[in-house]
Amino acid sequence: MRMKKLLTIFIISLTLIGCGVFGKQYKSEIDGVYIPKDLNEAIAELDRDFPDSLKTEIRKMSEDEFSGTYHMGTGMWMRNNWGLWSGSRLSKYFNNLGIYHPDDMSGIILDSFYRTLTDQPIELEKQTEYYKQYWLVVKKPEKKNYPNGINVLEFNTGIYYDRPDKKPAMVHIQTNSDNEMIWLYDYYLGWKQIDKSQVDLLQQKQKNRFELLKKIYGK
């Protein structure tokens, strides 16, 4: 009988904890702040909060300027107050789209808000695909994919570069070489071993890195 009582208390405790911790996923309000249920509601909330004078100024910006300027201000506020770090219903909405990082969620909201203000299509699917591709690109190569005969490689340096197709891109640079030859790994271009002088050139060349990489890879 005593065991049955303890089991009942344990189940009730788990239920209460679940309501407190996991219940936030479904709440429309957290700490007095309304939580949008989807992207359309998030855009509507921003549209309501931004004064017309500020919207006029935003329309004069490029999308990149707006997103870069508001990522740490409005973006951080959304990430913290809309529960994007803590599993709110809005974060679950993005999870269902395959988006899991709060920075990506707030980025999509900001870009979509900007596009709405400037009468451009939101293209949500393209936006989500971009972020999914980003995480594939920045992921360090796994040992099982190393070039034949290579067992120990470290990649603690990566360089972003621009592609003509606007896809996210990064080349990973080996950081544990004990000679002048260094391995590169690129999600699109694959593996290539080059000498240190070429690495230095790649790190210095801010513009046209894509063209330089194509030349290095012989593409």
TAFENNOR-V846622 format. One record per pair of residues at least 6 apart in sequence whose C-alpha atoms are under 8 Angstrom apart, sorted by the first residue. I is the first residue (numbers start at 1). J is the second residue. Records with the same first field share a line. If there is no record, write none. Layout:
I=J, J
//
This chain:
22=87
24=30, 87, 88, 89
25=87, 88, 89, 92
26=88, 89
27=35, 88, 89
28=34, 35, 36, 37, 89
29=35
30=81, 82, 83
33=81, 82
34=82
35=82, 83, 88, 89, 90
36=42, 45, 82, 89, 90
37=89, 90, 93
38=90, 93, 94
39=90, 109
42=109
43=109, 112, 113
46=113
47=113
55=117
58=66, 114
59=114, 117, 118
63=111, 114, 115
66=110, 114
67=107, 110, 111
70=110
71=106, 107, 110
75=103, 106, 107, 110
76=106
78=84, 106
79=85, 102, 103, 106
82=88, 90
83=90, 91
84=90, 91, 102, 105
85=91, 102
91=100, 102, 105
94=100, 105
97=128
98=128, 132
99=105, 128, 131, 132
104=131
108=124, 127, 128
111=122
112=122, 124
115=121, 122
116=122
130=167, 168
133=167, 168
134=167, 168, 169
136=187
137=168, 169, 170, 186, 187
138=158, 169, 170
140=155, 172
141=185
143=151, 152, 153
147=191
153=174, 175, 176, 177
154=174, 175, 176
155=172, 173, 174, 175, 176
156=172, 173, 174, 175
157=172, 173, 174, 175
158=170, 171, 172, 173
159=170, 171, 172, 173, 203
160=168, 169, 170, 171
161=168, 169, 170, 171, 209, 210
162=168, 169, 208, 209, 210
163=169, 210
169=186, 187
170=186, 187
171=184, 185, 186, 187
172=184, 185, 186
173=182, 183, 184, 185
174=182, 183, 184
175=182
180=195, 196
181=193, 194, 195, 196
182=193, 194, 195, 196, 199
183=191, 192, 193, 194
184=190, 191, 192, 193, 194
185=191, 192
189=217
192=217
202=209, 212, 213
//
